Amino acid sequence: MPVVIALVTALTRVRDRAVRGAALFLALSFAAPLLVWLTRPDGAPSLSQDIHPAFVGLILAASAALVLAGARARRG
């Protein structure tokens, strides 16, 4: 849910393209493992048990990019 809120807020209220791009990158990096987890017939009971550590790193990097882009947009 927080990823959806960040994406919708960035797309509707922020003019900075870097913020919009970072929010889209975060949404896509979270959607990929979510879709894999939802479509796997032999998946774990929760996404946190089934997610590959590389996806966790990608989501963390995308989150950091969104925070940095948002801070830069507020300053300038």
Wavefront OBJ file of the C-alpha trace (Angstrom):
o trace
v 0.000 0.000 0.000
v 2.744 2.572 0.737
v 4.176 1.986 -2.729
v 0.805 2.775 -4.313
v 0.482 5.936 -2.207
v 3.978 7.074 -3.216
v 3.258 6.417 -6.897
v -0.116 8.158 -6.956
v 1.208 11.147 -5.008
v 4.244 11.509 -7.256
v 2.196 11.268 -10.433
v -0.581 13.626 -9.340
v 1.087 16.231 -7.119
v 4.745 16.512 -8.084
v 6.018 18.233 -11.215
v 9.625 17.025 -10.984
v 10.248 14.276 -13.540
v 12.977 12.696 -11.409
v 10.508 12.143 -8.568
v 7.963 10.667 -10.950
v 10.573 8.375 -12.473
v 11.832 7.238 -9.085
v 8.282 6.506 -7.919
v 7.608 4.512 -11.071
v 10.897 2.632 -10.612
v 9.881 1.799 -7.027
v 6.436 0.595 -8.099
v 7.843 -1.614 -10.843
v 10.586 -3.020 -8.626
v 7.958 -4.005 -6.073
v 5.449 -5.273 -8.637
v 7.863 -7.763 -10.212
v 8.385 -10.010 -7.160
v 4.738 -9.548 -6.172
v 3.566 -10.890 -9.518
v 6.034 -13.779 -9.326
v 4.776 -14.658 -5.858
v 1.114 -14.427 -6.876
v 1.528 -16.596 -9.962
v 3.728 -19.332 -8.485
v 1.701 -22.395 -7.533
v 4.347 -23.568 -5.051
v 5.066 -20.186 -3.456
v 5.493 -19.452 0.220
v 2.528 -18.282 2.341
v 3.796 -14.676 2.298
v 5.807 -12.498 -0.045
v 8.428 -11.772 2.602
v 9.220 -15.494 2.829
v 9.400 -15.928 -0.942
v 11.197 -12.801 -2.175
v 14.731 -13.102 -3.520
v 17.331 -10.924 -1.752
v 18.194 -9.247 -5.059
v 14.652 -7.907 -5.283
v 14.941 -6.598 -1.725
v 18.096 -4.743 -2.719
v 16.385 -3.353 -5.813
v 13.427 -2.136 -3.767
v 15.778 -0.509 -1.248
v 17.703 1.224 -4.028
v 14.478 2.457 -5.623
v 13.247 3.734 -2.255
v 16.492 5.605 -1.677
v 16.259 7.112 -5.171
v 12.732 8.319 -4.443
v 13.751 9.869 -1.115
v 16.751 11.616 -2.685
v 14.743 12.860 -5.674
v 12.031 14.165 -3.367
v 14.549 15.979 -1.185
v 16.205 17.510 -4.254
v 12.831 18.629 -5.607
v 11.944 20.345 -2.322
v 15.227 22.244 -2.239
v 15.092 23.553 -5.746
l 1 2 3 4 5 6 7 8 9 10 11 12 13 14 15 16 17 18 19 20 21 22 23 24 25 26 27 28 29 30 31 32 33 34 35 36 37 38 39 40 41 42 43 44 45 46 47 48 49 50 51 52 53 54 55 56 57 58 59 60 61 62 63 64 65 66 67 68 69 70 71 72 73 74 75 76
